[in-house]
Amino acid sequence: MAGTKMASQIPVIVFSEESMKPGTSSWEKACKVIVQALEDHGCFIVDHPKVPLGLHDSVFSVTEDLFDLPHETKIKNTNFKPSHGYIPKVPGTHLLEGMNIDGAEKLEECDKFTSLMWPSGNDHFCKTVNEYGKFIAEIEKVAFKMVCESYGVEKCYDPYIESCTYLLRFLKYQKPADLDASVNPIVHTDKSFLSYLHQNNIRGLEVRTKDG
């Protein structure tokens, strides 16, 4: 988060084994916290003690390998959906470069993307990204189930999960040469139901609270 004051104001949801079991007191407590957080802040911090060993380091390591590829390779990642393929540095967003994998929780989609970037293969990249995509998808299911239960609309859970898709977006920001420079992207609201933001130990994310 942008600073310790803001970070301390945003509720933390501990996704322990107990709190992820529907019907338990820990689950009910987590449901209340997550809904209150979304209503008051529009966001929350996830503390997940069961993150697979080494997954954090691995996913950021393969991300570096991805962005180190030649430009002519990265532009092969095309998608008819806006901002779903490769996002190159362009005037107006010269500090930002992005790459997207549509459906990273599916092994076949990771295989397809990996073959596009590394025709000779890169099994480590494929497995790491797929493991990460599946992990985030599971968190999404738990969070959405908590929201549905809290508002008494459990019937919405299955149709939503069956119809939703997952987009894994890698973003690389270049450090501005001028510290007073405007850093992209500009203030915006994501249009997805839930967005999960995972930073590489860099406190650059800012969230605007209800009071401005």
C-alpha atoms as one frame of an Amber mdcrd trajectory, in Angstrom:
protein
   0.000   0.000   0.000   1.032   3.633  -0.347   1.902   4.095   3.316   1.534
   2.583   6.736  -1.379   4.810   7.664  -3.488   3.752   4.692  -2.433   0.101
   4.986  -3.503   0.033   8.642  -6.966   1.282   7.705  -7.653  -1.451   5.171
  -8.967  -4.660   6.791  -6.863  -7.812   6.586  -8.596 -11.121   5.832  -6.658
 -14.124   7.126  -7.506 -17.059   4.863  -6.569 -19.759   7.351  -7.704 -23.359
   6.962 -10.381 -22.770   9.607 -11.727 -19.509   8.156 -12.137 -21.145   4.739
 -14.521 -23.803   6.056 -18.176 -22.731   5.589 -20.262 -23.060   8.737 -17.451
 -22.463  11.215 -17.286 -19.445  13.518 -14.047 -18.391  11.798 -15.814 -18.478
   8.425 -18.681 -16.330   9.725 -16.231 -13.826  11.192 -14.306 -13.648   7.918
 -17.574 -13.113   6.002 -18.413 -10.088   8.148 -14.927  -8.605   7.766 -14.804
  -9.065   3.994 -18.228  -7.520   3.382 -17.517  -4.595   5.706 -14.192  -4.066
   3.947 -15.817  -4.001   0.504 -18.574  -1.642   1.644 -16.239   0.763   3.467
 -13.073   0.592   1.384 -13.808  -1.320  -1.789 -10.779  -3.498  -1.047  -9.087
  -5.702   1.530  -5.698  -7.292   2.147  -5.431 -11.077   1.907  -3.130 -12.845
   4.345  -2.927 -16.438   3.092  -0.571 -18.590   5.192  -1.022 -21.560   2.852
   0.631 -19.994  -0.220   2.601 -22.819  -1.904   6.254 -22.740  -0.882   8.309
 -20.590  -3.229   5.376 -19.578  -5.441   5.851 -15.842  -4.791   9.518 -15.898
  -5.783   8.922 -18.250  -8.709   6.146 -16.251 -10.330   8.116 -12.994 -10.187
  11.222 -14.759 -11.478   9.464 -16.116 -14.568   7.852 -12.713 -15.063  11.313
 -11.187 -15.440  12.130 -13.839 -18.044   8.930 -12.943 -19.889   9.624  -9.217
 -20.101  13.233  -9.888 -21.119  11.999 -11.447 -24.369  12.494  -9.454 -27.604
   9.751  -7.021 -28.568   9.046  -8.969 -31.767   8.289 -12.034 -29.635   6.068
 -10.279 -27.103   3.867  -8.667 -29.765   2.815 -12.154 -30.862   0.526 -12.210
 -27.829  -2.540 -10.698 -29.495  -6.151 -10.719 -28.320  -9.263  -9.157 -29.849
 -10.370  -8.044 -26.371  -8.957  -4.607 -25.422  -5.872  -4.808 -23.148  -5.983
  -8.617 -23.127  -2.811  -9.218 -25.147   0.544  -7.497 -25.033   0.535  -3.905
 -23.754   3.651  -2.177 -25.131   5.183   1.052 -23.889   3.543   3.863 -25.835
   3.356   7.665 -25.492   1.148   8.419 -22.503   1.983   5.116 -20.780   5.726
   5.058 -21.418   6.471   3.779 -17.914   4.225   0.745 -18.211   4.529  -2.531
 -20.088   2.018  -5.337 -19.701   1.406  -8.924 -20.734  -1.801 -10.897 -20.295
  -2.741 -14.571 -20.206  -6.445 -15.219 -20.659  -7.361 -18.318 -18.657  -4.078
 -18.930 -16.832  -5.838 -21.302 -14.423  -6.168 -23.750 -17.353  -3.053 -25.734
 -18.217  -3.900 -25.793 -21.925  -4.004 -21.990 -22.065  -0.641 -21.736 -20.290
   0.772 -24.290 -22.748  -0.535 -22.245 -25.678   0.926 -18.987 -24.337   4.276
 -20.586 -23.453   4.627 -22.092 -26.928   3.988 -18.664 -28.412   6.705 -17.021
 -26.340   9.149 -19.962 -26.263   8.651 -22.200 -29.332  11.314 -24.562 -27.993
   9.429 -24.836 -24.694   9.678 -23.466 -21.149   8.135 -25.995 -18.794   9.106
 -24.069 -15.644   7.285 -20.931 -16.819   4.194 -22.903 -17.836   3.883 -24.835
 -14.569   4.588 -21.795 -12.380   2.043 -19.553 -14.081  -0.606 -22.299 -14.107
  -0.063 -23.020 -10.402  -0.382 -19.326  -9.631  -3.508 -18.963 -11.792  -5.211
 -21.889 -10.059  -4.279 -20.545  -6.624  -5.830 -17.129  -7.338  -8.945 -18.764
  -8.819  -9.450 -20.678  -5.565  -9.169 -17.481  -3.516 -11.749 -15.892  -5.836
 -14.205 -18.718  -5.211 -13.883 -18.429  -1.434 -14.207 -14.637  -1.433 -17.258
 -14.689  -3.692 -18.912 -17.421  -1.623 -18.439 -15.278   1.484 -20.056 -12.310
  -0.245 -22.999 -14.410  -1.485 -23.648 -15.881   1.952 -23.419 -12.498   3.645
 -26.113 -11.014   1.402 -28.290 -14.123   1.300 -27.846 -14.728  -2.431 -26.162
 -18.131  -2.349 -28.102 -19.069  -5.511 -25.859 -16.662  -7.454 -22.673 -18.534
  -6.584 -22.765 -21.489  -8.983 -23.898 -19.523 -12.089 -21.206 -16.919 -11.472
 -18.378 -19.418 -10.955 -19.463 -21.389 -14.038 -19.493 -18.293 -16.239 -16.533
 -16.256 -14.932 -13.156 -16.102 -16.626  -9.746 -15.218 -15.205  -7.218 -12.857
 -16.729  -3.667 -12.957 -15.372  -1.922  -9.643 -16.070   1.795  -9.068 -15.605
   2.757  -5.405 -15.294   6.237  -3.928 -15.399   6.765  -0.303 -14.382   9.883
   1.591 -15.317  11.281   3.886 -12.644  10.704   7.485 -13.806  13.862   9.492
 -14.410  12.112  12.576 -13.043  10.687  12.005  -9.563   8.035  14.646 -10.268
   6.892  12.819 -13.390   3.349  11.546 -13.644   3.367   7.785 -13.097   0.935
   5.688 -15.126  -1.697   4.404 -15.046  -3.976   7.253 -14.022  -6.639   6.902
 -11.335  -9.151   4.288 -12.454 -11.697   1.730 -11.259 -11.382  -1.878 -12.398
 -14.531  -3.192 -14.064 -14.129  -6.787 -12.911 -15.970  -8.036  -9.821 -12.697
  -8.686  -7.985  -9.138  -7.771  -8.902  -6.189  -9.316  -7.073  -3.071  -7.159
  -6.951   0.195  -8.833  -6.005   3.191  -6.517  -5.659   6.846  -7.462  -5.868
   7.753  -5.969  -2.465   7.446  -2.450  -3.907   5.102  -0.106  -2.062   3.679
   1.612  -5.125  -0.053   0.873  -4.961  -2.419   3.656  -3.921  -6.096   3.157
  -3.106  -8.542   6.028  -2.888 -10.799   5.817   0.165 -14.439   6.925   0.350
 -13.473  10.215   2.016 -11.077  11.038  -0.826
